[in-house]
Amino acid sequence: MLRNYFRTAWRNLLKNRFYSLINMSGLTIGLAVGILILLWVQDELSFDRFHQQASQIYKLENWAGTGSSRQIWTSTVAPIAEMGKQELPDIREAVRTSYNGMYNLFKYKDKSIVEENTMFTDPTLFSVFDFPLIAGNSASPFPDDHSIVLTETTAKRYFGDENPIGKVLVSDENTAFKVSGIIRDMPENSSMQADIMLPLSLMFTRTYQANTGGKNQHNDFSQFNYNTYFLLQPNASVAALTDKLRTIHLRNKPDDTDLTYLLQPLPDIHLYHADGTEAGIGSVRMFGIIALLILTIACINYVNLSTARAMLRSKEVSMRKIVGAAREQLFMQFVVETGLLFFVATILALSLMYALLPVFNQLSGKHLVLTLSNIRIWELIGLTIFGTLLASSIYPAILLSSFDPLKALKGKISSRVSEALFRKILVVVQFSVSVILIASTFIISNQLHYIQSKELGYDKAHVFGLFMRDNMAKHFEAVKASLLNQPGVAAVTRASANIIRLEGQSGDNEWDGKEKGETMFVRPVAIDKDFIPFFKMQLTEGRNFAGTPADSLHFILNETAVKRARIKNPIGKSFRLWNRRGTIVGVVKDFHFASMRQKIEPAVFFYQPGDMRSLYVKTTSNNAQQAIAAAENVYKQYNADYAFTYTFLDASFDNLYKSERQTGLLFNIFAGIAILISCLGLFGLATYTAQVRTREIGVRKVLGSSISGIIQLLVKDFVKLVVIAIVIAVPVAWYSMSQWLEAFAYRITIEWWIFALSGLLALSIALITISVQSIKAALMNPVKSLRPE
């Protein structure tokens, strides 16, 4: 029986090649693109879940600040980890990691490599997290402060096929490190990434070796430089634990009354903030919905064409019933027919996925791989295909197997099928989705254009920056003089930070009028006297630094800092930053030093040449390459062992919005795919409509109807459905994009014309699709269409 089902299904598909091709094309594209998007979603949701103890691992973060300065700090102080473990039974183990800014260059024989992805860590990292040593002593991964653990790939870069254990790498200041362990490369779906790990005890030794007033890693509650993770007992109360940790902190530093601890589950770190607000989950949810919508549109195409053509098969079904076929058998026949078409579409979709995967990875920034050994990927693919097959086959099979044979043979069911409300609803759904995606692409594109063209408050054109390192920074005046004598160099300046994104932050400050317990976090930046004119920043009050030793007692604040501190007539007022006391000599107009997702924060400029290691060079547009070559020559004079790297500020600024650009580009592609699939279905329906109304068109032409009248007759029903789809789509698109724009502190206003243009574009595409068949039907010779009568 099953063999007969397949034979009959195959014959029917071949008999109706045109409609089978339309269905197969829509399903192939829908399945391929839908599954690729769902693979991206699956990868995002899988972050950090590969750790066996992931459900018990929490990252410690903290609320800090008061009023408008209140914010989450992802790093903590060093002592809270060991004190928490010692005093609180709910904490089984603690792990701390910290950025490595001390050792960057590593040498082995004739190989010299600058490593960017390194960190200091506690040895408990390798027992709490699933980064076990595959070589070395797991009980003691760091035998001493000059031990080093490498990933497999990093070890091969230095030692090739040699056994790396016991080998020595020489780093900055001729510091020798002996390789004591090797781990496998950290998975890409790990929020923690490092190629080289050094003992945190070494960092403590380096940090506190000078006179620090008695402070050390056991009692310093001022330096928030450490990522802290806790492995908790299975039934630990997170809320109670955060309160106890805060109590420990305040016991050791009573002034930090504005601090509250937060514990964030490890699997949530990638997609959520510590307070539970959304980080990346919004994009995951959005693309998951898009994948389901594309698959839904593909299903709608099949259901629409299958039910529309049901009338043509009603007599076939009726004859089968009369000769003894049961309804269940007919149902299975049509399910098998759908399944056969799906089987072919699935093979084509998988082939298309393999072809598209490199492009998709490039667009999405992922490194997804389709491998036969990855069971989770094939589970997702199988579930998607099965769900789509189920959604596409059930209703047409029920409808086709439900015909009354006597009514079908007498032709009394045509009106019921041809005017099916269900089919019209599906067309409306298809084009509603298309209009939503079109409108979304316009809004995302406009927002990206807005943030990339908005006045930043400084001039970054033709400016590149580089990190000088200590030796070059000490000879800045000679470096500057040398560069200014080179063709293509218009100006040179220096600072302690990257102006595109100021990273440092401090709440250790004071001013006249500061209230007790008040905190204002500022972005402190050391700059020289040329920095403000170099970037064409505007001083609204006071003066710039003069470049003399007296400037060490002076500060320049941005407008937001002055407003936040409520300082009236700021020039000459006292201000303290850390242990530096001085007076405010200038106020600079607010400028954007972070993504447009963030509001402008308080910034404080101070003068301390020893802290300035970021060099900025302004070039002339015609001689940029000469300026870069000159900077490289000077750099190599002071940093012969280090590779010369630089970045134009325009590129750094664009990199702030890499994810938004990827979102916009993917939205454009997905909108185009949704429209393409919708148009395939609409083209099939228009072809079918013209086919079943051939006689009617012939009669109307004989009776004097014009070609334009015939086209209007065939088009108007579809146009009504598209117009209804536009009306439904507009409020949905407005709401969803309003929510997306909420993530930006500076954003566009959604204009009405965006929706008008989106609707007009969708309507035009639909009209073009329908008109092809409508014109062909209207031009047909009525003699041919009426001859069978």
ZAMARGU-4260 file (C-alpha; in steps of 0.2 Angstrom, whole numbers, plus 5000, padded with zeros to 4 digits):
<rodrens>
0) 5000/5000/5000 | 5014/5012/5005 | 5023/5008/4988 | 5007/5013/4979 | 5006/5029/4989
5) 5023/5034/4983 | 5020/5029/4965 | 5004/5039/4964 | 5012/5054/4973 | 5027/5054/4961
10) 5015/5054/4946 | 5005/5068/4953 | 5020/5079/4956 | 5027/5075/4938 | 5010/5079/4931
15) 5009/5096/4939 | 5027/5101/4936 | 5024/5120/4937 | 5015/5120/4954 | 5027/5107/4961
20) 5041/5118/4956 | 5034/5133/4964 | 5030/5123/4980 | 5048/5115/4980 | 5056/5132/4977
25) 5047/5141/4991 | 5050/5126/5003 | 5069/5124/4998 | 5073/5143/5001 | 5062/5144/5017
30) 5070/5128/5025 | 5087/5133/5020 | 5086/5151/5027 | 5075/5146/5042 | 5087/5133/5048
35) 5102/5144/5046 | 5094/5157/5056 | 5089/5144/5069 | 5107/5137/5070 | 5113/5155/5074
40) 5099/5156/5088 | 5104/5139/5095 | 5123/5144/5095 | 5118/5161/5105 | 5108/5151/5117
45) 5121/5138/5120 | 5134/5150/5127 | 5143/5143/5143 | 5131/5129/5145 | 5144/5116/5141
50) 5151/5117/5158 | 5145/5102/5169 | 5143/5114/5184 | 5135/5128/5174 | 5119/5129/5184
55) 5129/5131/5200 | 5142/5144/5194 | 5138/5163/5196 | 5147/5178/5192 | 5148/5192/5205
60) 5144/5209/5200 | 5139/5225/5209 | 5128/5240/5208 | 5138/5256/5212 | 5134/5274/5213
65) 5119/5285/5217 | 5106/5294/5207 | 5110/5296/5189 | 5127/5289/5191 | 5120/5272/5198
70) 5127/5258/5186 | 5132/5240/5186 | 5151/5236/5187 | 5155/5219/5181 | 5172/5218/5190
75) 5174/5217/5209 | 5188/5219/5222 | 5200/5205/5225 | 5197/5201/5244 | 5178/5197/5242
80) 5181/5180/5234 | 5192/5173/5247 | 5182/5181/5262 | 5166/5174/5254 | 5173/5157/5252
85) 5180/5157/5270 | 5164/5164/5279 | 5149/5158/5269 | 5146/5139/5268 | 5135/5141/5252
90) 5151/5145/5242 | 5160/5129/5237 | 5174/5137/5227 | 5179/5154/5220 | 5188/5159/5204
95) 5195/5176/5200 | 5202/5182/5183 | 5209/5199/5178 | 5215/5207/5162 | 5234/5205/5158
100) 5241/5222/5154 | 5259/5218/5160 | 5265/5205/5148 | 5261/5205/5130 | 5276/5200/5120
105) 5281/5182/5121 | 5297/5174/5113 | 5303/5157/5110 | 5320/5155/5101 | 5317/5165/5085
110) 5298/5167/5087 | 5292/5183/5094 | 5273/5186/5096 | 5262/5199/5103 | 5248/5191/5112
115) 5232/5200/5114 | 5221/5187/5122 | 5229/5184/5139 | 5223/5184/5157 | 5228/5181/5175
120) 5218/5168/5185 | 5217/5158/5200 | 5221/5140/5198 | 5203/5135/5203 | 5198/5140/5185
125) 5203/5123/5179 | 5192/5114/5192 | 5177/5125/5192 | 5175/5127/5174 | 5177/5114/5160
130) 5194/5119/5154 | 5204/5104/5161 | 5222/5102/5158 | 5226/5089/5145 | 5245/5091/5149
135) 5252/5096/5166 | 5248/5093/5184 | 5229/5097/5186 | 5231/5097/5205 | 5244/5111/5203
140) 5242/5120/5187 | 5254/5135/5193 | 5268/5127/5203 | 5275/5145/5205 | 5272/5163/5200
145) 5282/5161/5184 | 5272/5146/5177 | 5261/5148/5161 | 5246/5138/5154 | 5243/5138/5135
150) 5229/5133/5124 | 5233/5119/5111 | 5234/5131/5096 | 5245/5144/5106 | 5257/5130/5110
155) 5258/5124/5092 | 5262/5142/5087 | 5278/5142/5098 | 5283/5124/5099 | 5276/5115/5084
160) 5275/5097/5087 | 5287/5098/5102 | 5281/5093/5119 | 5278/5111/5127 | 5278/5106/5145
165) 5294/5113/5153 | 5298/5124/5139 | 5302/5143/5143 | 5294/5158/5135 | 5302/5175/5138
170) 5291/5190/5140 | 5292/5209/5143 | 5307/5214/5154 | 5315/5197/5151 | 5303/5188/5162
175) 5304/5170/5160 | 5289/5159/5161 | 5289/5140/5161 | 5275/5130/5152 | 5266/5120/5166
180) 5250/5116/5157 | 5240/5114/5141 | 5221/5115/5139 | 5211/5113/5123 | 5206/5129/5114
185) 5191/5137/5123 | 5175/5134/5114 | 5168/5149/5104 | 5152/5148/5114 | 5162/5152/5130
190) 5160/5170/5136 | 5177/5168/5144 | 5191/5168/5131 | 5210/5167/5133 | 5225/5160/5124
195) 5237/5162/5138 | 5234/5161/5157 | 5246/5167/5170 | 5245/5165/5189 | 5235/5179/5198
200) 5247/5178/5212 | 5260/5186/5200 | 5249/5200/5197 | 5246/5203/5216 | 5265/5203/5218
205) 5268/5215/5204 | 5253/5226/5210 | 5258/5227/5228 | 5277/5226/5228 | 5279/5245/5229
210) 5274/5255/5245 | 5255/5254/5244 | 5251/5260/5262 | 5249/5242/5269 | 5236/5237/5255
215) 5237/5220/5248 | 5226/5207/5239 | 5218/5202/5256 | 5212/5219/5261 | 5211/5231/5246
220) 5193/5235/5244 | 5196/5250/5232 | 5202/5242/5216 | 5188/5234/5206 | 5199/5225/5194
225) 5194/5207/5195 | 5180/5195/5187 | 5174/5184/5201 | 5165/5168/5200 | 5157/5157/5213
230) 5153/5139/5213 | 5138/5138/5225 | 5130/5123/5234 | 5115/5116/5225 | 5102/5124/5237
235) 5110/5140/5240 | 5099/5156/5242 | 5106/5169/5229 | 5097/5183/5237 | 5103/5179/5255
240) 5121/5177/5248 | 5122/5194/5240 | 5116/5202/5256 | 5130/5193/5266 | 5143/5198/5253
245) 5138/5216/5255 | 5139/5215/5274 | 5157/5208/5272 | 5162/5222/5260 | 5154/5236/5272
250) 5163/5228/5287 | 5180/5231/5278 | 5175/5247/5269 | 5161/5256/5277 | 5161/5271/5265
255) 5154/5260/5251 | 5136/5262/5256 | 5131/5264/5238 | 5137/5246/5233 | 5125/5231/5231
260) 5131/5214/5225 | 5123/5204/5212 | 5125/5186/5207 | 5122/5182/5189 | 5120/5163/5183
265) 5134/5159/5171 | 5122/5153/5157 | 5114/5171/5157 | 5130/5181/5155 | 5130/5181/5136
270) 5112/5187/5134 | 5107/5197/5150 | 5114/5210/5161 | 5117/5205/5180 | 5101/5214/5185
275) 5091/5203/5173 | 5088/5216/5159 | 5091/5211/5141 | 5108/5212/5133 | 5109/5201/5117
280) 5093/5191/5120 | 5083/5204/5110 | 5092/5200/5094 | 5091/5181/5098 | 5072/5183/5100
285) 5070/5194/5085 | 5079/5182/5073 | 5071/5167/5080 | 5054/5175/5076 | 5060/5179/5058
290) 5066/5161/5056 | 5048/5155/5061 | 5040/5168/5050 | 5050/5163/5035 | 5046/5145/5038
295) 5028/5150/5040 | 5027/5159/5024 | 5034/5144/5015 | 5021/5133/5023 | 5007/5145/5018
300) 5013/5144/5000 | 5011/5125/5000 | 4994/5126/5009 | 4987/5140/4998 | 4992/5131/4982
305) 4986/5114/4988 | 4969/5120/4994 | 4967/5131/4979 | 4969/5117/4967 | 4959/5105/4978
310) 4944/5108/4966 | 4953/5101/4952 | 4956/5085/4961 | 4939/5083/4969 | 4933/5071/4955
315) 4949/5061/4957 | 4945/5060/4976 | 4927/5056/4973 | 4931/5042/4961 | 4943/5034/4973
320) 4930/5034/4987 | 4917/5027/4976 | 4928/5012/4971 | 4931/5009/4990 | 4945/5020/4996
325) 4943/5025/5015 | 4945/5043/5021 | 4960/5037/5031 | 4968/5030/5015 | 4965/5046/5006
330) 4972/5056/5020 | 4988/5046/5020 | 4989/5047/5001 | 4990/5066/5002 | 5002/5066/5017
335) 5014/5055/5007 | 5012/5066/4993 | 5017/5081/5003 | 5031/5071/5012 | 5038/5066/4995
340) 5039/5084/4989 | 5047/5089/5006 | 5060/5075/5004 | 5066/5083/4988 | 5065/5100/4995
345) 5075/5095/5011 | 5089/5088/5000 | 5090/5104/4990 | 5088/5114/5006 | 5103/5105/5014
350) 5113/5107/4998 | 5109/5126/4998 | 5113/5127/5017 | 5131/5121/5013 | 5133/5133/4999
355) 5126/5148/5009 | 5135/5144/5026 | 5152/5153/5022 | 5142/5169/5017 | 5130/5167/5032
360) 5145/5166/5044 | 5153/5181/5036 | 5137/5191/5038 | 5133/5185/5055 | 5151/5185/5062
365) 5149/5167/5067 | 5159/5151/5063 | 5145/5138/5062 | 5150/5121/5055 | 5138/5108/5048
370) 5145/5091/5054 | 5137/5074/5054 | 5144/5071/5072 | 5135/5086/5079 | 5119/5078/5086
375) 5112/5095/5092 | 5112/5103/5075 | 5104/5088/5067 | 5091/5088/5080 | 5087/5106/5076
380) 5086/5102/5057 | 5075/5087/5060 | 5063/5096/5071 | 5062/5111/5060 | 5058/5100/5044
385) 5046/5089/5054 | 5037/5104/5061 | 5036/5112/5044 | 5030/5096/5036 | 5017/5094/5049
390) 5010/5112/5047 | 5010/5110/5028 | 5002/5093/5026 | 4988/5091/5038 | 4975/5104/5032
395) 4977/5100/5014 | 4976/5082/5017 | 4960/5084/5028 | 4952/5095/5015 | 4956/5084/5000
400) 4950/5068/5009 | 4934/5076/5015 | 4925/5079/4998 | 4907/5071/4997 | 4909/5060/4981
405) 4891/5064/4974 | 4893/5083/4976 | 4910/5083/4969 | 4904/5073/4954 | 4890/5085/4951
410) 4902/5100/4953 | 4893/5107/4968 | 4908/5111/4979 | 4917/5124/4968 | 4910/5139/4977
415) 4915/5132/4994 | 4933/5130/4988 | 4936/5145/4977 | 4930/5157/4990 | 4939/5149/5005
420) 4942/5163/5018 | 4956/5153/5026 | 4967/5155/5010 | 4964/5173/5010 | 4969/5174/5028
425) 4985/5165/5024 | 4989/5178/5010 | 4986/5192/5022 | 4998/5184/5034 | 5012/5182/5021
430) 5011/5200/5015 | 5009/5207/5033 | 5026/5198/5037 | 5034/5205/5022 | 5028/5223/5025
435) 5034/5222/5043 | 5052/5216/5037 | 5052/5230/5024 | 5048/5244/5036 | 5060/5237/5049
440) 5074/5237/5036 | 5070/5256/5033 | 5070/5260/5051 | 5086/5251/5055 | 5095/5258/5040
445) 5089/5276/5045 | 5095/5273/5063 | 5112/5267/5057 | 5114/5282/5046 | 5109/5294/5060
450) 5122/5287/5073 | 5136/5287/5060 | 5132/5305/5053 | 5128/5313/5070 | 5139/5327/5075
455) 5151/5319/5088 | 5158/5335/5096 | 5175/5331/5089 | 5184/5329/5072 | 5190/5311/5069
460) 5193/5313/5050 | 5210/5307/5044 | 5216/5303/5061 | 5224/5286/5066 | 5230/5281/5083
465) 5243/5268/5090 | 5249/5263/5107 | 5266/5269/5110 | 5272/5258/5125 | 5283/5265/5139
470) 5300/5268/5130 | 5292/5278/5116 | 5280/5287/5127 | 5295/5293/5137 | 5302/5301/5122
475) 5286/5309/5115 | 5293/5326/5112 | 5306/5318/5100 | 5293/5307/5092 | 5282/5322/5089
480) 5295/5333/5082 | 5301/5318/5070 | 5283/5315/5064 | 5279/5334/5061 | 5294/5335/5049
485) 5286/5321/5038 | 5275/5324/5023 | 5257/5320/5026 | 5257/5323/5045 | 5247/5338/5049
490) 5246/5337/5068 | 5251/5325/5083 | 5244/5323/5100 | 5243/5310/5114 | 5232/5305/5128
495) 5229/5290/5141 | 5214/5283/5132 | 5205/5280/5116 | 5193/5295/5112 | 5181/5283/5103
500) 5178/5273/5118 | 5184/5279/5135 | 5185/5264/5146 | 5192/5270/5163 | 5180/5275/5176
505) 5181/5282/5194 | 5170/5287/5208 | 5184/5293/5219 | 5182/5312/5217 | 5176/5327/5227
510) 5170/5345/5224 | 5162/5359/5233 | 5144/5355/5236 | 5146/5336/5235 | 5133/5329/5247
515) 5137/5315/5259 | 5135/5298/5252 | 5134/5305/5234 | 5143/5296/5220 | 5148/5303/5203
520) 5157/5291/5191 | 5168/5300/5179 | 5179/5295/5164 | 5196/5302/5168 | 5208/5305/5154
525) 5225/5312/5154 | 5228/5323/5139 | 5242/5335/5133 | 5239/5354/5128 | 5237/5350/5109
530) 5223/5337/5112 | 5208/5349/5112 | 5213/5359/5097 | 5219/5343/5088 | 5201/5336/5089
535) 5193/5353/5086 | 5184/5352/5103 | 5175/5367/5109 | 5178/5375/5126 | 5163/5383/5133
540) 5171/5391/5148 | 5189/5394/5154 | 5205/5389/5145 | 5215/5374/5139 | 5230/5367/5147
545) 5246/5376/5144 | 5258/5361/5145 | 5267/5367/5160 | 5270/5358/5177 | 5257/5369/5184
550) 5244/5360/5174 | 5246/5345/5186 | 5235/5355/5198 | 5221/5359/5184 | 5206/5350/5178
555) 5195/5352/5163 | 5177/5345/5164 | 5164/5341/5151 | 5147/5349/5152 | 5139/5334/5159
560) 5151/5333/5173 | 5147/5351/5178 | 5129/5348/5177 | 5129/5331/5187 | 5140/5339/5200
565) 5128/5355/5201 | 5144/5366/5200 | 5139/5384/5196 | 5152/5396/5189 | 5165/5381/5188
570) 5180/5390/5183 | 5192/5392/5198 | 5182/5380/5209 | 5191/5366/5218 | 5190/5348/5212
575) 5198/5331/5218 | 5202/5316/5207 | 5209/5302/5217 | 5223/5310/5227 | 5225/5324/5215
580) 5218/5340/5221 | 5217/5356/5210 | 5205/5368/5202 | 5194/5368/5187 | 5201/5379/5173
585) 5190/5374/5158 | 5174/5366/5153 | 5173/5357/5136 | 5157/5355/5126 | 5150/5338/5128
590) 5156/5325/5115 | 5152/5307/5111 | 5165/5295/5118 | 5155/5279/5117 | 5141/5271/5107
595) 5125/5280/5104 | 5116/5267/5115 | 5124/5276/5130 | 5120/5294/5136 | 5135/5305/5137
600) 5144/5303/5154 | 5154/5314/5165 | 5172/5316/5159 | 5187/5324/5168 | 5203/5329/5159
605) 5219/5331/5168 | 5238/5333/5164 | 5250/5320/5168 | 5262/5316/5154 | 5268/5299/5162
610) 5250/5292/5159 | 5249/5296/5140 | 5253/5281/5129 | 5240/5283/5115 | 5247/5293/5101
615) 5236/5301/5088 | 5242/5307/5071 | 5231/5318/5059 | 5236/5315/5041 | 5232/5325/5025
620) 5220/5316/5014 | 5232/5314/5000 | 5248/5308/5010 | 5240/5296/5023 | 5251/5282/5018
625) 5267/5292/5020 | 5261/5297/5037 | 5258/5279/5042 | 5275/5274/5035 | 5283/5288/5045
630) 5274/5283/5061 | 5280/5265/5058 | 5298/5270/5056 | 5298/5280/5073 | 5288/5266/5082
635) 5301/5253/5077 | 5315/5264/5084 | 5308/5262/5101 | 5299/5245/5100 | 5309/5234/5088
640) 5302/5218/5095 | 5284/5223/5093 | 5273/5223/5078 | 5267/5240/5072 | 5248/5241/5073
645) 5237/5257/5070 | 5219/5260/5068 | 5210/5275/5060 | 5197/5282/5071 | 5184/5281/5058
650) 5186/5262/5058 | 5186/5261/5077 | 5170/5272/5077 | 5162/5260/5064 | 5167/5245/5074
655) 5156/5252/5088 | 5141/5248/5077 | 5146/5231/5070 | 5132/5222/5077 | 5119/5235/5071
660) 5126/5234/5054 | 5125/5215/5054 | 5107/5216/5060 | 5103/5229/5046 | 5111/5219/5032
665) 5103/5202/5038 | 5086/5211/5040 | 5088/5217/5021 | 5092/5199/5016 | 5078/5191/5026
670) 5065/5204/5020 | 5070/5200/5002 | 5068/5181/5005 | 5051/5183/5013 | 5045/5194/4999
675) 5052/5181/4986 | 5044/5167/4994 | 5027/5176/4996 | 5028/5181/4978 | 5031/5163/4973
680) 5015/5158/4981 | 5006/5173/4974 | 5012/5169/4957 | 5006/5152/4959 | 4989/5157/4965
685) 4987/5170/4951 | 4991/5157/4938 | 4978/5145/4946 | 4965/5159/4946 | 4968/5163/4928
690) 4967/5145/4924 | 4951/5141/4932 | 4943/5157/4925 | 4948/5155/4907 | 4931/5152/4901
695) 4924/5167/4911 | 4937/5178/4903 | 4933/5171/4886 | 4915/5175/4888 | 4918/5193/4895
700) 4930/5196/4880 | 4916/5190/4868 | 4904/5202/4876 | 4915/5217/4874 | 4926/5218/4890
705) 4943/5227/4887 | 4960/5220/4891 | 4962/5232/4905 | 4945/5227/4912 | 4950/5209/4912
710) 4966/5213/4921 | 4957/5223/4934 | 4945/5209/4937 | 4959/5197/4940 | 4970/5209/4951
715) 4958/5217/4962 | 4955/5203/4974 | 4973/5200/4977 | 4976/5219/4979 | 4963/5220/4993
720) 4972/5206/5002 | 4988/5215/5001 | 4980/5232/5007 | 4973/5223/5022 | 4990/5215/5026
725) 4998/5233/5025 | 4985/5239/5038 | 4988/5225/5050 | 5007/5226/5048 | 5010/5245/5051
730) 5006/5245/5070 | 5015/5229/5073 | 5031/5236/5064 | 5029/5252/5073 | 5028/5244/5090
735) 5042/5231/5087 | 5054/5245/5080 | 5050/5257/5094 | 5056/5243/5106 | 5072/5241/5096
740) 5076/5259/5096 | 5073/5260/5115 | 5091/5253/5116 | 5098/5269/5109 | 5100/5284/5120
745) 5101/5294/5104 | 5088/5289/5091 | 5078/5294/5076 | 5059/5297/5076 | 5049/5284/5066
750) 5041/5294/5052 | 5024/5290/5044 | 5032/5289/5027 | 5042/5274/5031 | 5026/5264/5032
755) 5018/5272/5017 | 5034/5268/5007 | 5035/5250/5014 | 5016/5247/5010 | 5018/5254/4992
760) 5034/5244/4989 | 5025/5228/4994 | 5009/5232/4984 | 5020/5236/4969 | 5029/5219/4970
765) 5013/5210/4972 | 5005/5219/4957 | 5020/5215/4946 | 5019/5197/4952 | 5000/5196/4948
770) 5000/5206/4932 | 5012/5194/4923 | 4998/5180/4923 | 4984/5193/4922 | 4990/5201/4906
775) 4994/5184/4899 | 4976/5178/4903 | 4968/5194/4896 | 4977/5193/4880 | 4972/5175/4876
780) 4961/5172/4861 | 4943/5169/4867 | 4941/5156/4853 | 4954/5144/4861 | 4946/5146/4879
785) 4928/5143/4873 | 4932/5129/4860 | 4930/5115/4872 | 4912/5121/4876
</rodrens>
